[in-house]
Structures are given as structure tokens and as C-alpha cells.
Amino acid sequence: MFEIAFIIGIYSYLIFAIGILGILYRNNIIVVSIVYLVVVLYFFFKKKRLHNLGKIKFDKTSKFLILIIVAQVAVNFIGALGPEISFDSLWYHLVLPKIFLLNHAISHISGGLLYYSDMPKLTEMFYIGGLSFGSEIIAKVIHFSFGLLILFSIYKIARKFLSKKISLVAVLIFYSSLVVGWESITAYVDLARTFFEVLAFWGILNWFENKNRKWLIIAGIMMGLAITSKLVAVGSLLVFLALFAYKAHVKRESALLAVKNFSIFIIFSILIPLPWFIFSFINTGNPFYPYFSSIPVDSGQSLAMPNLLFIFRDFYNLFLNLSDPISPLYLIFLPLIFVVLKKSDVKIKFFAIYTFLSIIIWYLTQSARGGRFIMPYLPIFAILSAFAVEKIKDKKIEVVVIVAVVIVSLSSIFYRGLANKKFIPVLLGKESKSQFLTNNLNYSFGDFYDTDGYFAKTIKSSDKVLLFGFHNLYYVNFPFIDSSFIKKGDKFNYIAVQGSGIAPRFSDWKEIYYNKMTHVMLYTKEGKEWVY
């Protein structure tokens, strides 16, 4: 898994380098991608011996659990193959790669709409490759694949302590969460962040076991890749700080040694996203832009002390009532965790410290923003829960727990199956992508699509449309410039407005088109080109 993570990180920075050099052309990306893939496959198959994989044996219960996992994967894959309709993807996760490709360069985009253009974007670099080879479907499958990598990582970590059967229970606990199923069908970045954070924990665990500082460095690199995937992952450094303090305590290490070890971890965690920080600083004067700027970013919440009167309500919402739910299984397993924790060895307490502190960090900083912001911590929570099942050493409890996991997993399959059912006519060719998007996009929430083909028929490649009131620009498939980042000297000969009337300064422009579904109006002034 660590080798795969390194391969992912290197490819991301290859695309970043091409973009910084201003040679971000599809042909260049395709050539680089194919050459890189050939080199990776050569060394992978030269080094690995894959014939042993078929010799792994499972009992009947384990095979049944694997069957459920495969069914969940299949249901999620159906959604991953469908057209993208998720808000953040259509706002910036896919729009920024698309604009970078159109401009043949990765650059700062000014204004109050695409202000994430300077932030670290490991996963979006992969989406540039996906768009170069085809469409947003490849980007969605890439994000879906990170979910599969997480499953293998959970299983491998769990097998260090647990049986095959209970390790599979840990996999199911995580993958049956509805937020994981939803994320698996989007071109978001949270599954990528989760994968790298799991590997960071795994690296620290290996370092704890064998004291080889190599693992400390690898863990720092993995954490750096997580931060490069999603900047808010920097908050996890506080959780890892607690792990370092705990290790120093149980190993009776000096405070100086603990600080030295944590400094090594921090240095590599920062070195990996550093090129993006430098890029942001050069463009904006702020390495963490748009954070610490005048732009209001992530309106969820800021660090604040919790209201004790509402803490039980909040934790009820965490486990049972989020808009993007995790799973009730985590709440079910909490009593078992507390029962077995006192008798557990220090390595298992590593899992507990990580889990409980991550919940606190999420609660204080990200709880208003939903379940996907706690998702990076759920794999370790799932392993800790499975550990509690095995160590309780009561066959009746074990059977009840496995039945509960199966019921929740089947419920998740059913629910996600209903949610993904809408993609099946498109995949079977019974509904066109155009008709699907026309019917399923949310035009009152910022989406756009050329539902009647008017823009495709009217706007030529030599034209340029100035957009007002548009938000999610991914399906804008004609030459455009948005009012949020237009600059002096830009030229246009059409104005499109969504959701409102035209600005008074353009009141003499003539309306030539209005779409009742998308609420888009198109204006021109005798077809003449205007300079902003």
C-alpha cells in the first residue's frame, strides 16, 4: 500500500510540474501518463509475486462477508460510472482541472468563486489526467478506487491483531457507512485524504513496533500526501502529537527525544505539500490562501468550546442523524470498546487514543460540515470496534455483532442501490447523458446545463460569453469567462445571466434567449465584441 501511495504522489506532482511549466496539453498528459504507467507496471510485476494471493483461505462466514463487501462495491461502482451531479465536483473539484486544461497551465484564478485554485490539489491532478483521457467518469472512478485502497489497508492493519473473519468485519463497518457509499460515486477528494491518513497511522504503528525511524519518515510523507489532498487534514497533526506523547510515556522516553521524533514527522508532513504552499505564496502572498484571507472559506464553524448542554445531542447527531450519515455500528460498538480497553495492550490503546481524539478534533472544528469530515478517522475506529468484538471472547456476542454488521451492510446496499438506480438507464444506453443531466441537475442550487442545445448551436469557438450568476461551471461547454475572474482587457460578445436580470450597465444589450428550466438568459449587442 505504501508503494502505491508513493506512485500516486509522484504522478500527481508530475502533472503539477507540467501545469506550472505551461505545457498542460492533453497530448503531453497522455504521453506522460502512459510512460509512467508502463514504468510502474514493469517494476511492480518484476518485484511482486502475485501467485500467492490465490492461496489465502477463508471460512464460510468470511466468504459470506466478502460477498457482502463485493455487493457494496458493485453498487457503488454503478454510481461511479454515472454522470457527475455532486455540488462540489461541479463547483471546483472538476472545474479547476477543466480550466487548467483549457489554459494549458496551472495558475491562480482570482475572484470569489474559484478561490481554491491555489490550495494543494493532489487528487485534482489525477482528475486532469482523467479529463485528458475521457470525461468526468474517469475522475469519479479514480475517487471510487481510493475507497478500495482503504478497504485493503483496513484489512491489512486489522490482520496484525485480528482473525481474517473479524478483520473483514472491520472492513464492512467502514464501507457500510452511507457517507462512504456517497463519496464513492463522486469526484471529491475525501477518500484520497482518508487513504493517506490511514497509511500515516499504519506507518506510526510500524514505527512503534520496530523502532525503525524509516517508518517515522514514511508516516510523515503519508501525512503530507493527506494534507496535499485536503488542507484541513493539517488538523490531524494534533491527533498524531498525542500518539507521540503516549509512545514517549509508555516507552519512558525523554521529552527531548519525543520532540525530535515528532519534528521529523512534521518536517516530512510539510515538505510534501510545500511546492503548493510556495505556488500559493507566489500568487497571493499567502501560502495557505484562501485561509487567513478576506475570503470567507468553509462557513461551517471555527474552533470553539462545546456547549455542554448540547453535547449529548451533538453526539447523537454524529452517529445517527448527520446529513451525510456514518453508521450506527460505531455507536453500538462503543460500550464493547470501553469494556475491553483496560485489558488491552498499548498498541491497541494507540487505536483508542487516535479514535477518541479525532472525534474531539472533528467535533470542535468540523462537526457543522458533516460526516465526510470525520470519514478519514473512521477506518481506525472500525478496526478498534472489530478488536472489541474479538477480545470480548463471547461467541454469542460475536454472533449478534456480526449479524448486526450484516444487517446494517445490507441496509446500506439497499439504500445506496435506490440512490444509484437513476444511473442505470444511462449505463444501459436507454437514456442519454444529456437527458439525465437535464432531469437531475439542481438549477436552483447553482448547476448549469445546456438542456435544449441552444448554446451548442449558437456559440462558436471564436465567441466568448461573459457569465453572471453562474456557480457550478463544469458543464459550461462553450468559450466563457466568469464575472468573478474577468479582468481589464478581456473580450466577449455575449452575456449569459443565471437566476437574475442583467446588470444596469448592460441594459442596452438585447435578450435573445431564455430557458425556463435553468433560468439562464443570453444577451448580445448586435454581435459586436466588447472589451471589459
ChimeraX attribute file (.defattr): number of C-alpha atoms within 10 A of each C-alpha:
attribute: neighborCount
match mode: 1-to-1
recipient: residues
	/A:1	14
	/A:2	17
	/A:3	9
	/A:4	12
	/A:5	17
	/A:6	15
	/A:7	14
	/A:8	15
	/A:9	23
	/A:10	14
	/A:11	19
	/A:12	22
	/A:13	19
	/A:14	16
	/A:15	24
	/A:16	23
	/A:17	16
	/A:18	18
	/A:19	22
	/A:20	15
	/A:21	12
	/A:22	16
	/A:23	18
	/A:24	23
	/A:25	17
	/A:26	17
	/A:27	12
	/A:28	13
	/A:29	22
	/A:30	15
	/A:31	11
	/A:32	17
	/A:33	18
	/A:34	11
	/A:35	11
	/A:36	16
	/A:37	13
	/A:38	12
	/A:39	11
	/A:40	14
	/A:41	11
	/A:42	11
	/A:43	10
	/A:44	13
	/A:45	10
	/A:46	9
	/A:47	9
	/A:48	9
	/A:49	9
	/A:50	8
	/A:51	7
	/A:52	8
	/A:53	8
	/A:54	7
	/A:55	7
	/A:56	7
	/A:57	10
	/A:58	12
	/A:59	9
	/A:60	10
	/A:61	13
	/A:62	18
	/A:63	14
	/A:64	14
	/A:65	21
	/A:66	18
	/A:67	12
	/A:68	18
	/A:69	23
	/A:70	12
	/A:71	15
	/A:72	22
	/A:73	20
	/A:74	14
	/A:75	24
	/A:76	26
	/A:77	19
	/A:78	20
	/A:79	29
	/A:80	29
	/A:81	22
	/A:82	23
	/A:83	21
	/A:84	24
	/A:85	18
	/A:86	18
	/A:87	19
	/A:88	15
	/A:89	22
	/A:90	23
	/A:91	19
	/A:92	23
	/A:93	25
	/A:94	28
	/A:95	23
	/A:96	27
	/A:97	25
	/A:98	20
	/A:99	18
	/A:100	21
	/A:101	22
	/A:102	14
	/A:103	15
	/A:104	18
	/A:105	20
	/A:106	26
	/A:107	18
	/A:108	18
	/A:109	19
	/A:110	17
	/A:111	14
	/A:112	14
	/A:113	18
	/A:114	19
	/A:115	20
	/A:116	20
	/A:117	22
	/A:118	26
	/A:119	22
	/A:120	26
	/A:121	26
	/A:122	27
	/A:123	27
	/A:124	26
	/A:125	26
	/A:126	24
	/A:127	30
	/A:128	30
	/A:129	23
	/A:130	22
	/A:131	18
	/A:132	21
	/A:133	16
	/A:134	11
	/A:135	16
	/A:136	26
	/A:137	21
	/A:138	21
	/A:139	31
	/A:140	28
	/A:141	24
	/A:142	24
	/A:143	26
	/A:144	29
	/A:145	18
	/A:146	19
	/A:147	24
	/A:148	16
	/A:149	18
	/A:150	25
	/A:151	20
	/A:152	15
	/A:153	21
	/A:154	25
	/A:155	23
	/A:156	17
	/A:157	20
	/A:158	25
	/A:159	16
	/A:160	10
	/A:161	15
	/A:162	20
	/A:163	16
	/A:164	19
	/A:165	22
	/A:166	26
	/A:167	25
	/A:168	26
	/A:169	28
	/A:170	27
	/A:171	24
	/A:172	26
	/A:173	27
	/A:174	28
	/A:175	27
	/A:176	27
	/A:177	24
	/A:178	23
	/A:179	22
	/A:180	24
	/A:181	30
	/A:182	20
	/A:183	24
	/A:184	30
	/A:185	28
	/A:186	31
	/A:187	30
	/A:188	25
	/A:189	25
	/A:190	25
	/A:191	29
	/A:192	26
	/A:193	27
	/A:194	27
	/A:195	28
	/A:196	29
	/A:197	27
	/A:198	23
	/A:199	26
	/A:200	28
	/A:201	23
	/A:202	22
	/A:203	23
	/A:204	23
	/A:205	21
	/A:206	18
	/A:207	18
	/A:208	20
	/A:209	11
	/A:210	9
	/A:211	12
	/A:212	11
	/A:213	16
	/A:214	12
	/A:215	21
	/A:216	24
	/A:217	22
	/A:218	22
	/A:219	30
	/A:220	30
	/A:221	29
	/A:222	30
	/A:223	33
	/A:224	30
	/A:225	35
	/A:226	35
	/A:227	26
	/A:228	30
	/A:229	26
	/A:230	20
	/A:231	18
	/A:232	14
	/A:233	20
	/A:234	16
	/A:235	15
	/A:236	20
	/A:237	17
	/A:238	14
	/A:239	19
	/A:240	23
	/A:241	18
	/A:242	15
	/A:243	23
	/A:244	19
	/A:245	16
	/A:246	18
	/A:247	17
	/A:248	18
	/A:249	13
	/A:250	9
	/A:251	10
	/A:252	9
	/A:253	13
	/A:254	11
	/A:255	12
	/A:256	10
	/A:257	11
	/A:258	17
	/A:259	15
	/A:260	12
	/A:261	16
	/A:262	19
	/A:263	14
	/A:264	15
	/A:265	28
	/A:266	21
	/A:267	14
	/A:268	21
	/A:269	26
	/A:270	19
	/A:271	15
	/A:272	22
	/A:273	24
	/A:274	16
	/A:275	17
	/A:276	21
	/A:277	21
	/A:278	16
	/A:279	21
	/A:280	22
	/A:281	15
	/A:282	13
	/A:283	16
	/A:284	16
	/A:285	11
	/A:286	17
	/A:287	20
	/A:288	20
	/A:289	22
	/A:290	19
	/A:291	16
	/A:292	11
	/A:293	11
	/A:294	8
	/A:295	13
	/A:296	10
	/A:297	15
	/A:298	10
	/A:299	8
	/A:300	11
	/A:301	13
	/A:302	12
	/A:303	11
	/A:304	9
	/A:305	9
	/A:306	12
	/A:307	9
	/A:308	9
	/A:309	8
	/A:310	10
	/A:311	12
	/A:312	11
	/A:313	11
	/A:314	19
	/A:315	16
	/A:316	14
	/A:317	16
	/A:318	24
	/A:319	17
	/A:320	17
	/A:321	17
	/A:322	20
	/A:323	14
	/A:324	20
	/A:325	20
	/A:326	27
	/A:327	27
	/A:328	18
	/A:329	21
	/A:330	21
	/A:331	15
	/A:332	15
	/A:333	19
	/A:334	14
	/A:335	12
	/A:336	19
	/A:337	21
	/A:338	12
	/A:339	13
	/A:340	16
	/A:341	17
	/A:342	10
	/A:343	11
	/A:344	14
	/A:345	9
	/A:346	15
	/A:347	13
	/A:348	17
	/A:349	17
	/A:350	22
	/A:351	20
	/A:352	20
	/A:353	15
	/A:354	22
	/A:355	20
	/A:356	14
	/A:357	18
	/A:358	22
	/A:359	20
	/A:360	14
	/A:361	17
	/A:362	22
	/A:363	22
	/A:364	16
	/A:365	19
	/A:366	22
	/A:367	23
	/A:368	16
	/A:369	18
	/A:370	20
	/A:371	26
	/A:372	24
	/A:373	21
	/A:374	21
	/A:375	22
	/A:376	24
	/A:377	24
	/A:378	25
	/A:379	27
	/A:380	24
	/A:381	25
	/A:382	26
	/A:383	30
	/A:384	26
	/A:385	26
	/A:386	29
	/A:387	27
	/A:388	24
	/A:389	26
	/A:390	19
	/A:391	17
	/A:392	14
	/A:393	11
	/A:394	10
	/A:395	11
	/A:396	9
	/A:397	14
	/A:398	18
	/A:399	12
	/A:400	12
	/A:401	18
	/A:402	21
	/A:403	12
	/A:404	15
	/A:405	22
	/A:406	20
	/A:407	13
	/A:408	19
	/A:409	26
	/A:410	17
	/A:411	14
	/A:412	20
	/A:413	24
	/A:414	14
	/A:415	15
	/A:416	20
	/A:417	18
	/A:418	11
	/A:419	15
	/A:420	21
	/A:421	14
	/A:422	15
	/A:423	18
	/A:424	15
	/A:425	14
	/A:426	18
	/A:427	16
	/A:428	9
	/A:429	9
	/A:430	9
	/A:431	13
	/A:432	13
	/A:433	16
	/A:434	15
	/A:435	12
	/A:436	18
	/A:437	19
	/A:438	18
	/A:439	11
	/A:440	13
	/A:441	18
	/A:442	17
	/A:443	19
	/A:444	12
	/A:445	12
	/A:446	18
	/A:447	24
	/A:448	25
	/A:449	22
	/A:450	18
	/A:451	17
	/A:452	13
	/A:453	10
	/A:454	12
	/A:455	16
	/A:456	14
	/A:457	8
	/A:458	10
	/A:459	17
	/A:460	11
	/A:461	10
	/A:462	9
	/A:463	16
	/A:464	20
	/A:465	21
	/A:466	22
	/A:467	22
	/A:468	21
	/A:469	17
	/A:470	22
	/A:471	21
	/A:472	24
	/A:473	23
	/A:474	23
	/A:475	15
	/A:476	16
	/A:477	12
	/A:478	17
	/A:479	15
	/A:480	21
	/A:481	18
	/A:482	19
	/A:483	16
	/A:484	19
	/A:485	13
	/A:486	17
	/A:487	14
	/A:488	7
	/A:489	9
	/A:490	12
	/A:491	18
	/A:492	22
	/A:493	19
	/A:494	24
	/A:495	24
	/A:496	22
	/A:497	20
	/A:498	23
	/A:499	16
	/A:500	11
	/A:501	13
	/A:502	20
	/A:503	10
	/A:504	8
	/A:505	7
	/A:506	12
	/A:507	11
	/A:508	11
	/A:509	18
	/A:510	15
	/A:511	16
	/A:512	10
	/A:513	13
	/A:514	16
	/A:515	14
	/A:516	7
	/A:517	15
	/A:518	20
	/A:519	14
	/A:520	23
	/A:521	20
	/A:522	21
	/A:523	23
	/A:524	20
	/A:525	16
	/A:526	10
	/A:527	13
	/A:528	9
	/A:529	14
	/A:530	13
	/A:531	10
	/A:532	11
